[in-house]
């Protein structure tokens, strides 16, 4: 016993430390060393730092255990926040500064875990373990160290990709209050191409979401809608006081406009002709929008009676990338649809069709899904059927963005998303909208299609249109409990 302390430890008798097999084991006992090694590896995995506290450098152990406890507390606090303060928690989790900090925190924790894991393997004194247990214990220790570290590195990469995507898509601006209890978002689907003059949306929808329940109404507007009235607060009202292109206006007693005077031509009208429209909406670009988009918002406001707060522009040409990133999309094809093709001007027949997308439920890759939304021929109702297919495709993509699918392909989706989406929704409202999107799953959207026979785009009666929209909003508005009880 020479050279070994034999004083009492907290009253437990002399040489108490010598009786602790984790810190001072009997190196000549392989069974004891094997049992000790297994316990150190398991405890070190469940509570990083505990192995060092019990059998190694206590200072390192206390540090590791402190980090472990902090991580658990933050995890539990996040879970509690998602249950009891969901919107505020989601707002924090989607904040760019927080995500930047989180990315480096994850990497730091991964490094600490790596150090603690391999130090735990050292503490097992593997050469003193039973010969048959040496390899399994060593492999288990390495596995329980490397796999979580690899997972943390992957998580850090996902956080970085998410932060980058949020920064690319959303604008830094304060939150906006709902109007009459609803958020109204203009959804534009555009099929950009070198053969197209200006940006003319192929599909135009207004999504109105209840700010409390997530219940939504989707108003589909025909792109050929004419004579849209502008609200008096709009700078377009001064130029077109009687409706877009309606006489008399800035062009004179005969009225008219530079373009087709359709709803989908307003963007090009305002963007490409600064001699008439220059100087309108001077702060649009700084808010992540453009004068053409703002003028389109005002036209939709005038047509529907709903104040349009935000826009989301979906580049249909980029749908192919995001659909491939998701692994394809399943849709119901209402009828055989041609890929390519044109109408022969002499015979009126469809010619030069590359191939067909058959009717029925189909799982489409990005290329075929894009043609499902783009195909211009073969539908009974022409462009109106095409508009519906585009909305069906958008809904199918959202429905198939399950958490597991998104996580598995997050980087590809994030990369495609920055090419797919433009919006002026502030990043400070992401948490709120994520919460509303989750609530919306419990409700079936109310569809209001402003198409024939309900609405004739060439002879629109806007009082009737606004009444249809108001009825749709009422159907997507929760009934107060007092009225339910009375009913």
C-alpha positions as CSV (number, residue, x, y, z in Angstrom):
1,X,0.0,0.0,0.0
2,X,3.0,2.2,-0.1
3,X,2.5,5.6,-1.9
4,X,-1.3,5.2,-1.9
5,X,-3.6,7.5,0.0
6,X,-5.6,5.7,2.7
7,X,-7.4,8.6,4.3
8,X,-11.2,8.5,4.8
9,X,-13.3,9.8,1.9
10,X,-16.5,11.4,3.1
11,X,-16.6,8.9,6.0
12,X,-16.7,5.8,3.9
13,X,-13.5,4.3,5.2
14,X,-9.8,4.2,4.2
15,X,-8.7,3.8,0.6
16,X,-12.3,4.2,-0.7
17,X,-11.1,5.2,-4.2
18,X,-9.3,1.9,-4.5
19,X,-12.7,0.2,-4.3
20,X,-14.2,2.1,-7.2
21,X,-13.7,-0.1,-10.3
22,X,-14.4,2.6,-12.9
23,X,-11.6,4.9,-11.9
24,X,-9.2,2.5,-10.2
25,X,-10.1,-1.0,-11.7
26,X,-8.2,-4.2,-11.2
27,X,-6.2,-4.3,-14.4
28,X,-5.5,-8.0,-13.8
29,X,-9.2,-9.0,-14.1
30,X,-10.4,-9.2,-17.7
31,X,-14.0,-9.9,-16.7
32,X,-14.1,-6.7,-14.6
33,X,-12.3,-4.7,-17.3
34,X,-14.8,-5.9,-19.9
35,X,-17.8,-5.0,-17.8
36,X,-16.2,-1.6,-17.1
37,X,-15.5,-0.9,-20.8
38,X,-19.1,-1.7,-21.8
39,X,-20.5,0.6,-19.1
40,X,-18.1,3.5,-20.1
41,X,-19.0,3.2,-23.7
42,X,-22.8,3.1,-23.1
43,X,-22.8,5.9,-20.4
44,X,-20.5,8.0,-22.5
45,X,-22.9,7.8,-25.4
46,X,-26.1,8.5,-23.3
47,X,-24.5,11.2,-21.2
48,X,-21.4,12.6,-23.0
49,X,-18.8,13.6,-20.3
50,X,-19.9,11.1,-17.7
51,X,-17.2,8.6,-18.6
52,X,-14.5,11.3,-18.0
53,X,-16.2,12.4,-14.8
54,X,-16.1,8.8,-13.5
55,X,-12.9,7.4,-14.9
56,X,-10.9,10.1,-16.5
57,X,-10.2,13.9,-16.6
58,X,-12.9,15.3,-14.3
59,X,-12.5,18.8,-15.7
60,X,-13.1,17.5,-19.2
61,X,-16.0,15.5,-17.9
62,X,-17.7,18.4,-16.2
63,X,-17.3,20.5,-19.4
64,X,-18.8,17.7,-21.5
65,X,-21.6,17.0,-19.1
66,X,-22.4,20.7,-18.9
67,X,-22.6,21.0,-22.7
68,X,-24.8,17.9,-22.7
69,X,-27.2,19.3,-20.1
70,X,-27.4,22.6,-22.0
71,X,-28.2,20.8,-25.3
72,X,-30.9,18.8,-23.5
73,X,-32.4,22.0,-22.0
74,X,-32.4,23.8,-25.3
75,X,-34.0,20.8,-27.0
76,X,-36.7,20.5,-24.3
77,X,-37.2,24.3,-24.4
78,X,-37.7,24.1,-28.2
79,X,-40.2,21.3,-27.9
80,X,-42.1,23.2,-25.2
81,X,-42.0,26.3,-27.4
82,X,-43.5,24.4,-30.4
83,X,-46.3,23.2,-28.1
84,X,-47.1,26.3,-26.2
85,X,-45.6,29.2,-28.2
86,X,-45.5,27.7,-31.7
87,X,-45.5,30.9,-33.8
88,X,-42.8,32.6,-31.7
89,X,-40.6,29.5,-31.7
90,X,-40.9,29.0,-35.4
91,X,-40.1,32.6,-35.9
92,X,-36.8,32.1,-34.0
93,X,-36.1,28.9,-35.8
94,X,-36.4,30.6,-39.2
95,X,-34.4,33.7,-38.3
96,X,-31.2,34.0,-40.4
97,X,-29.0,35.1,-37.5
98,X,-30.2,32.3,-35.3
99,X,-29.6,29.8,-38.0
100,X,-26.1,31.1,-38.6
101,X,-25.4,30.7,-34.8
102,X,-27.1,27.3,-34.8
103,X,-24.9,26.0,-37.6
104,X,-21.7,26.8,-35.7
105,X,-23.1,25.5,-32.4
106,X,-23.9,22.2,-34.0
107,X,-20.4,21.9,-35.4
108,X,-18.9,22.9,-32.0
109,X,-20.9,20.2,-30.2
110,X,-19.9,17.7,-32.9
111,X,-16.2,18.4,-32.2
112,X,-16.8,18.1,-28.4
113,X,-18.6,14.8,-29.0
114,X,-15.7,13.5,-31.1
115,X,-13.2,14.4,-28.5
116,X,-15.2,12.8,-25.7
117,X,-16.0,9.7,-27.7
118,X,-12.4,8.8,-28.6
119,X,-11.3,9.8,-25.0
120,X,-13.9,7.3,-23.7
121,X,-12.4,4.6,-26.0
122,X,-9.0,5.4,-24.5
123,X,-10.4,5.1,-20.9
124,X,-11.7,1.6,-21.6
125,X,-8.1,0.3,-21.7
126,X,-9.1,-2.0,-24.5
127,X,-6.0,-4.2,-24.2
128,X,-7.1,-5.3,-20.7
129,X,-10.5,-6.4,-21.9
130,X,-11.3,-10.0,-22.7
131,X,-9.8,-10.9,-26.1
132,X,-13.2,-11.8,-27.6
133,X,-14.8,-8.4,-26.5
134,X,-12.0,-6.1,-27.7
135,X,-13.1,-5.7,-31.3
136,X,-16.9,-5.4,-30.5
137,X,-16.3,-2.8,-27.8
138,X,-13.9,-0.8,-30.0
139,X,-16.3,-1.0,-33.0
140,X,-19.3,0.1,-30.8
141,X,-17.3,3.0,-29.3
142,X,-16.2,4.2,-32.7
143,X,-19.7,3.8,-34.2
144,X,-21.4,5.6,-31.3
145,X,-18.9,8.4,-31.8
146,X,-18.6,8.8,-35.6
147,X,-22.3,8.3,-36.5
148,X,-23.6,11.2,-34.3
149,X,-20.8,13.4,-35.5
150,X,-21.6,12.6,-39.1
151,X,-25.2,13.3,-38.4
152,X,-24.3,16.7,-36.8
153,X,-22.2,17.6,-39.8
154,X,-25.2,16.8,-42.1
155,X,-27.5,18.8,-39.9
156,X,-25.2,21.7,-40.0
157,X,-25.1,21.5,-43.8
158,X,-28.9,21.5,-43.9
159,X,-29.1,24.5,-41.6
160,X,-26.7,26.4,-43.8
161,X,-28.6,25.5,-46.9
162,X,-31.9,26.6,-45.3
163,X,-30.3,29.9,-44.1
164,X,-29.0,30.5,-47.6
165,X,-32.4,29.8,-49.2
166,X,-34.3,32.0,-46.8
167,X,-31.8,34.8,-47.5
168,X,-32.2,34.3,-51.3
169,X,-36.0,34.2,-51.4
170,X,-37.4,36.3,-48.5
171,X,-36.8,40.0,-47.8
172,X,-35.7,41.5,-44.5
173,X,-38.6,43.5,-43.4
174,X,-40.9,43.9,-40.4
175,X,-44.0,41.7,-40.0
176,X,-47.3,42.9,-41.5
177,X,-50.7,42.7,-39.8
178,X,-53.5,40.8,-41.4
179,X,-56.3,42.7,-43.1
180,X,-59.8,41.9,-41.7
181,X,-58.2,38.8,-40.0
182,X,-56.7,37.4,-43.3
183,X,-53.5,37.4,-45.2
184,X,-54.0,37.8,-48.9
185,X,-51.2,36.5,-51.2
186,X,-51.1,36.8,-55.0
187,X,-49.8,33.6,-56.5
188,X,-48.4,34.0,-60.0
189,X,-47.2,31.1,-62.2
190,X,-45.1,32.2,-65.1
191,X,-43.6,30.1,-67.9
192,X,-40.5,32.1,-68.7
193,X,-38.8,31.6,-72.0
194,X,-36.7,33.3,-74.7
195,X,-39.6,33.3,-77.1
196,X,-41.9,35.3,-74.7
197,X,-42.1,39.1,-74.6
198,X,-42.0,40.3,-71.0
199,X,-43.3,38.5,-68.0
200,X,-46.9,37.4,-68.5
201,X,-48.3,35.0,-65.9
202,X,-49.9,31.9,-67.2
203,X,-51.8,31.3,-63.9
204,X,-53.0,33.9,-61.5
205,X,-54.6,33.0,-58.1
206,X,-55.3,34.9,-54.9
207,X,-54.9,32.9,-51.7
208,X,-56.7,34.4,-48.7
209,X,-55.7,32.7,-45.4
210,X,-57.5,33.1,-42.1
211,X,-54.8,34.5,-39.7
212,X,-56.0,32.3,-36.8
213,X,-57.1,29.0,-38.2
214,X,-55.3,28.7,-41.5
215,X,-58.5,28.2,-43.4
216,X,-58.0,29.4,-47.0
217,X,-59.9,30.4,-50.1
218,X,-58.2,30.2,-53.5
219,X,-59.5,32.6,-56.1
220,X,-58.6,31.6,-59.6
221,X,-58.5,34.6,-62.0
222,X,-58.4,34.2,-65.8
223,X,-55.4,35.8,-67.4
224,X,-57.6,37.3,-70.1
225,X,-59.7,39.3,-67.6
226,X,-60.2,42.9,-68.8
227,X,-61.1,46.3,-67.5
228,X,-59.9,45.6,-64.0
229,X,-60.7,48.5,-61.7
230,X,-57.9,50.0,-59.6
231,X,-58.5,51.1,-56.0
232,X,-58.4,54.9,-55.5
233,X,-55.3,54.5,-53.4
234,X,-53.4,53.0,-56.4
235,X,-51.2,55.2,-58.6
236,X,-52.7,53.2,-61.5
237,X,-56.1,54.7,-60.7
238,X,-55.0,58.1,-61.8
239,X,-53.9,56.7,-65.2
240,X,-56.8,54.3,-65.7
241,X,-59.6,55.8,-63.5
242,X,-62.4,53.7,-65.2
243,X,-60.6,50.4,-65.3
244,X,-57.5,49.1,-67.1
245,X,-57.6,50.3,-70.7
246,X,-61.1,51.8,-70.4
247,X,-61.8,55.2,-72.0
248,X,-61.1,57.9,-71.1
249,X,-57.7,57.3,-69.6
250,X,-54.1,58.5,-69.9
251,X,-54.1,57.4,-73.6
252,X,-57.0,59.8,-74.4
253,X,-60.7,59.6,-75.0
254,X,-60.3,56.4,-76.9
255,X,-58.7,54.6,-74.0
256,X,-56.6,51.5,-74.6
257,X,-53.1,50.5,-73.5
258,X,-49.8,49.5,-75.0
259,X,-50.4,45.7,-74.5
260,X,-53.5,43.4,-74.7
261,X,-55.1,45.2,-71.7
262,X,-55.5,41.7,-70.1
263,X,-54.8,41.1,-66.4
264,X,-51.6,39.1,-67.2
265,X,-50.2,41.9,-69.4
266,X,-50.1,44.6,-66.6
267,X,-46.6,43.6,-65.6
268,X,-45.3,44.1,-69.1
269,X,-47.3,47.3,-69.5
270,X,-45.9,48.9,-66.4
271,X,-42.3,47.5,-66.8
272,X,-41.7,48.1,-70.5
273,X,-43.2,51.6,-71.1
274,X,-41.6,54.1,-68.7
275,X,-42.8,57.0,-70.7
276,X,-46.3,56.5,-69.2
277,X,-45.6,54.4,-66.1
278,X,-42.2,55.5,-65.0
279,X,-41.9,56.6,-61.4
280,X,-44.8,54.4,-60.2
281,X,-44.3,52.5,-57.0
282,X,-40.8,53.9,-56.3
283,X,-40.2,51.8,-53.2
284,X,-41.3,48.5,-54.8
285,X,-37.8,47.1,-55.5
286,X,-36.5,47.9,-52.0
287,X,-39.4,45.8,-50.7
288,X,-38.5,42.8,-52.8
289,X,-41.2,43.5,-55.5
290,X,-41.4,45.5,-58.7
291,X,-43.7,48.2,-60.2
292,X,-45.2,45.6,-62.5
293,X,-46.0,43.2,-59.6
294,X,-47.4,46.1,-57.5
295,X,-49.7,47.2,-60.4
296,X,-50.9,43.6,-60.8
297,X,-51.6,43.4,-57.0
298,X,-53.7,46.6,-57.3
299,X,-55.6,45.2,-60.3
300,X,-56.4,42.0,-58.4
301,X,-57.4,44.1,-55.3
302,X,-59.8,46.1,-57.5
303,X,-61.2,43.0,-59.2
304,X,-61.8,40.9,-56.0
305,X,-62.2,43.5,-53.3
306,X,-59.4,41.9,-51.2
307,X,-56.4,43.9,-50.3
308,X,-53.4,42.0,-51.7
309,X,-50.4,42.2,-49.2
310,X,-47.9,39.8,-50.7
311,X,-47.0,38.0,-53.9
312,X,-45.4,34.7,-54.7
313,X,-44.0,34.3,-58.2
314,X,-43.5,30.6,-59.2
315,X,-41.3,30.1,-62.3
316,X,-43.0,27.1,-63.9
317,X,-39.8,26.6,-65.9
318,X,-38.0,25.7,-62.6
319,X,-40.7,23.3,-61.5
320,X,-38.8,20.5,-63.3
321,X,-35.8,20.8,-60.9
322,X,-37.9,20.8,-57.7
323,X,-40.0,17.9,-58.8
324,X,-36.9,15.9,-59.7
325,X,-35.5,16.8,-56.3
326,X,-38.6,15.4,-54.7
327,X,-38.3,12.2,-56.6
328,X,-41.2,12.9,-58.9
329,X,-44.9,13.9,-58.3
330,X,-48.1,12.0,-58.5
331,X,-51.0,13.7,-60.2
332,X,-54.3,12.7,-61.9
333,X,-54.1,13.5,-65.6
334,X,-57.7,14.3,-66.7
335,X,-57.1,13.5,-70.4
336,X,-54.4,12.5,-72.8
337,X,-52.1,15.6,-73.0
338,X,-49.6,16.2,-75.9
339,X,-46.0,17.1,-75.3
340,X,-45.1,19.8,-77.8
341,X,-47.1,20.2,-80.9
342,X,-48.8,23.0,-82.7
343,X,-52.0,23.7,-84.7
344,X,-51.7,23.5,-88.4
345,X,-53.0,26.9,-89.7
346,X,-54.5,25.3,-92.8
347,X,-56.1,22.1,-91.5
348,X,-56.7,23.1,-87.8
349,X,-55.2,19.8,-86.8
350,X,-52.7,19.2,-84.0
351,X,-49.3,18.3,-85.5
352,X,-45.7,17.7,-84.5
353,X,-46.6,16.1,-81.1
354,X,-43.5,14.5,-79.6
355,X,-45.4,12.1,-77.3
356,X,-48.4,12.0,-75.0
357,X,-49.0,11.9,-71.3
358,X,-51.8,9.3,-70.8
359,X,-54.9,10.0,-68.7
360,X,-55.2,8.6,-65.2
361,X,-53.0,8.7,-62.1
362,X,-49.4,9.2,-63.1
363,X,-46.1,9.6,-61.3
364,X,-44.3,12.1,-63.3
365,X,-40.7,13.3,-63.4
366,X,-39.9,17.0,-63.7
367,X,-39.9,17.0,-67.5
368,X,-43.4,15.4,-67.9
369,X,-44.8,17.3,-64.9
370,X,-43.8,20.5,-66.6
371,X,-45.6,19.5,-69.7
372,X,-48.6,18.5,-67.7
373,X,-48.8,22.1,-66.5
374,X,-47.7,23.6,-69.8
375,X,-49.6,21.7,-72.5
376,X,-51.7,24.1,-74.5
377,X,-53.7,21.7,-76.7
378,X,-56.1,18.8,-76.3
379,X,-58.2,20.2,-73.5
380,X,-61.9,20.9,-73.9
381,X,-61.8,24.2,-72.1
382,X,-58.4,25.3,-73.4
383,X,-56.5,27.7,-71.2
384,X,-59.0,27.3,-68.3
385,X,-58.1,23.6,-68.0
386,X,-54.5,24.5,-68.3
387,X,-54.8,27.0,-65.4
388,X,-56.5,24.2,-63.3
389,X,-53.7,21.7,-64.1
390,X,-51.1,24.2,-62.9
391,X,-52.9,24.7,-59.6
392,X,-53.3,20.9,-59.3
393,X,-49.6,20.5,-59.8
394,X,-48.7,23.2,-57.2
395,X,-51.1,21.4,-54.7
396,X,-49.5,18.0,-55.5
397,X,-46.0,19.3,-54.9
398,X,-47.0,20.8,-51.6
399,X,-48.8,17.6,-50.5
400,X,-45.7,15.5,-51.3
401,X,-43.4,17.7,-49.3
402,X,-43.5,15.4,-46.3
403,X,-40.9,16.1,-43.5
404,X,-39.1,12.9,-44.3
405,X,-39.0,13.6,-48.1
406,X,-37.9,17.2,-47.6
407,X,-35.1,16.2,-45.1
408,X,-33.9,13.5,-47.4
409,X,-33.6,15.8,-50.4
410,X,-33.3,19.1,-48.6
411,X,-30.2,20.5,-50.3
412,X,-31.6,19.8,-53.8
413,X,-35.0,21.2,-52.9
414,X,-33.4,24.3,-51.4
415,X,-31.3,24.9,-54.5
416,X,-34.3,24.5,-56.8
417,X,-36.5,26.6,-54.5
418,X,-34.3,29.7,-54.9
419,X,-34.7,29.4,-58.6
420,X,-38.4,28.6,-58.4
421,X,-39.8,31.3,-56.0
422,X,-39.7,35.1,-55.8
423,X,-41.7,36.8,-53.1
424,X,-41.9,39.9,-51.0
425,X,-43.0,38.0,-47.9
426,X,-40.8,39.3,-45.0
427,X,-38.5,36.7,-43.4
428,X,-39.8,37.8,-40.0
429,X,-43.2,36.3,-41.0
430,X,-41.9,32.8,-41.9
431,X,-42.7,31.4,-38.5
432,X,-46.2,32.7,-38.6
433,X,-46.8,31.3,-42.1
434,X,-45.2,27.9,-41.4
435,X,-47.6,27.7,-38.4
436,X,-50.6,28.7,-40.6
437,X,-49.5,26.2,-43.3
438,X,-49.6,23.4,-40.7
439,X,-53.0,24.5,-39.5
440,X,-54.3,24.6,-43.0
441,X,-53.8,20.9,-43.4
442,X,-56.9,20.4,-41.2
443,X,-59.1,22.3,-43.7
444,X,-60.1,21.8,-47.3
445,X,-59.5,25.1,-49.2
446,X,-62.5,26.8,-50.7
447,X,-62.1,27.2,-54.5
448,X,-63.6,30.2,-56.3
449,X,-63.0,30.0,-60.0
450,X,-63.7,33.2,-61.8
451,X,-64.2,31.5,-65.2
452,X,-67.1,30.8,-67.5
453,X,-70.0,30.3,-67.0
454,X,-69.8,32.2,-63.7
455,X,-67.6,35.0,-65.1
456,X,-67.1,36.1,-68.7
457,X,-63.5,37.5,-68.8
458,X,-64.5,39.6,-71.9
459,X,-67.5,41.2,-70.2
460,X,-66.8,41.1,-66.5
461,X,-69.2,42.4,-63.9
462,X,-67.0,43.3,-61.0
463,X,-69.8,43.6,-58.5
464,X,-70.7,40.0,-59.2
465,X,-67.1,38.9,-59.0
466,X,-66.6,40.6,-55.6
467,X,-69.8,38.9,-54.4
468,X,-68.5,35.5,-55.4
469,X,-65.2,36.2,-53.6
470,X,-67.0,37.4,-50.5
471,X,-69.0,34.2,-50.4
472,X,-65.9,32.1,-50.7
473,X,-64.2,34.1,-47.9
474,X,-67.3,33.6,-45.7
475,X,-67.2,29.8,-46.4
476,X,-63.5,29.8,-45.3
477,X,-64.2,31.8,-42.1
478,X,-64.8,29.9,-38.8
479,X,-68.2,30.3,-37.4
480,X,-68.2,31.9,-33.9
481,X,-69.1,29.5,-31.1
482,X,-72.2,31.6,-30.1
483,X,-73.6,31.3,-33.6
484,X,-72.9,27.5,-33.7
485,X,-74.8,27.2,-30.4
486,X,-77.7,29.3,-31.7
487,X,-77.9,27.1,-34.8
